[in-house]
Each structure stands twice: as structure tokens, then as C-alpha cells.
Amino acid sequence: MITKNMTIADVVKAYPNAIEILKDFHVDYCCGGNDKLEDAVRELGLDPKSFIDLLNKKLKEKAEQGQDEPVLKVEQLMAMEVNELIDYIIVTHHKKERNLIQETDELMNKVLLAHYERHTKQLVSLHALFSDLRKELLEHFAKEEKLIFSYMKNDLSQEYEYEYVKELENEHEAAGNIIKEIEACTNHFTLPANVCNSYQLLFQKMQELIEDIYIHIFTENSILFPKYEGGIKE
């Protein structure tokens, strides 16, 4: 059972199906994973007890209905060694997100031209925010793959270098802040009236990208980095 003293990461690790519910209420489970659930919910203007009761109720209903196929395979990831987990992140998340970034970028430019006059305010802001997110992510992937992940895979016997992980966590937070601005700009991907299929597909691809980033960041912040730090200290 979920309690008020659990962190958000504790909740997701114990109940991966909670991700869908947390997402519906805009609870940040990736960069905010170390926050206490009670505090995070209160900051969103929700009553912690009512929310936790609802969360436990919905999870029980999912279990009773056999909806036990979570989007995040926590047990599988927790069982992986650091090197295996790094390879998984690169193949599963970096590859997918690079593809989604490219698809979204093409759609963004197409929609910006087609709907500039009718939806100037939203599209100009969204274009700028997506450009910032694209830059942040692609540089972050390169740093991980060519520098920090190589360090983590090859130097586990060395003294733990906290600043490397802290650097990645800071970049995760920067990406998370941009994502929150994108969600605010799009009213959590609520489409304007009477828009074309390309506008709809843009929102769909951007939302798919962001949902994968959330899982990606959670996997690194709450599983990979603690596992790496634990291996160094042993």
C-alpha cells in the first residue's frame, strides 16, 4: 500500500502502474522522483490523503481487472547490472528519442508554416521550446554515450565521482523544466479547434517523446545512478 511517507520513486518502483495515474495528475515522477509524494501532491494543490486513497483504489482496480502490464519494467531494470542497464538506455531510449525528435522537428516546421497566422502565439512559443529541448537532449545523449557512460562502464573500481552523475541530473532537470513549459504552452496537448491532421500528429509525436523522456529520466535518476553509486561504494 502506498503511504504519505514514500517518495515518488518508491511509489513507481513498488507500483509501476502508478505512472499512468501520476501522469494524469501531472505529478513529476522523473526529476521529482526523490520528493515525498505527500509534498509533491500538496504543491499541486491537492489534498495528500485524498490523492493517496485514490491512488491505492485505482491500483487495486487495475490489479483486479488484470491490468498488470506496466509501461516501465521496474523489476527487469532493477535486476540489470550497470553496464547492461546503460546499453539498454542507449538502445531503448536514446534511439527512440532521436527518431522522435527528427519526426517532431519536421512536423513542427510544417505546422508552423501552415498555421502561423491562426495560431501564432502558441506555435512561436512551442517552436522555441522544442528547439531548446532538442538541443538539450541531443547534446546530453552525446555526453552520456561518448564520455560519462564510458566512464561508468569502465571505471567502476575507481573512487566514486559524484560530479559526473550530478551533472547528468542537472541536465535532466533542465530538460524537465522545458517539458513543463511545453505542457503549459499546449495545455497538456489539448488541440485547438479545427486544426489539420499534421497539427494533431505534431502533438501526438511530441507527447510520445515527452512520455518516453519521463521514463528515461526516471530509469537513470532512480535506478541507474543509485546502482552505480552502490557499486562504487562496495
C-alpha positions, 0 to 999 in steps of 0.5 A: 500500500502506498503511504504519505511517507514514500517518495515518488520513486518508491511509489513507481518502483513498488507500483509501476502502474502508478505512472499512468495515474501520476501522469494524469495528475501531472505529478513529476515522477522523473526529476521529482522522483526523490520528493515525498509524494505527500509534498509533491501532491500538496504543491499541486494543490491537492489534498495528500490523503485524498490523492493517496486513497485514490491512488491505492483504489485505482491500483487495486482496480487495475490489479483486479481487472488484470491490468498488470502490464506496466509501461516501465519494467521496474523489476527487469531494470532493477535486476540489470547490472550497470553496464547492461542497464546503460546499453539498454538506455542507449538502445531503448531510449536514446534511439527512440528519442532521436527518431522522435525528435527528427519526426517532431522537428519536421512536423513542427516546421510544417505546422508552423508554416501552415498555421502561423497566422491562426495560431501564432502565439502558441506555435512561436512559443512551442517552436522555441521550446522544442528547439531548446529541448532538442538541443538539450537532449541531443547534446546530453545523449552525446555526453552520456554515450561518448564520455560519462557512460564510458566512464561508468562502464569502465571505471567502476573500481575507481573512487566514486565521482559524484560530479559526473552523475550530478551533472547528468541530473542537472541536465535532466532537470533542465530538460524537465523544466522545458517539458513543463513549459511545453505542457503549459504552452499546449495545455497538456496537448489539448488541440485547438479547434479545427486544426489539420491532421499534421497539427494533431500528429505534431502533438501526438509525436511530441507527447510520445517523446515527452512520455518516453523522456519521463521514463528515461529520466526516471530509469537513470535518476532512480535506478541507474545512478543509485546502482552505480553509486552502490557499486562504487561504494562496495 
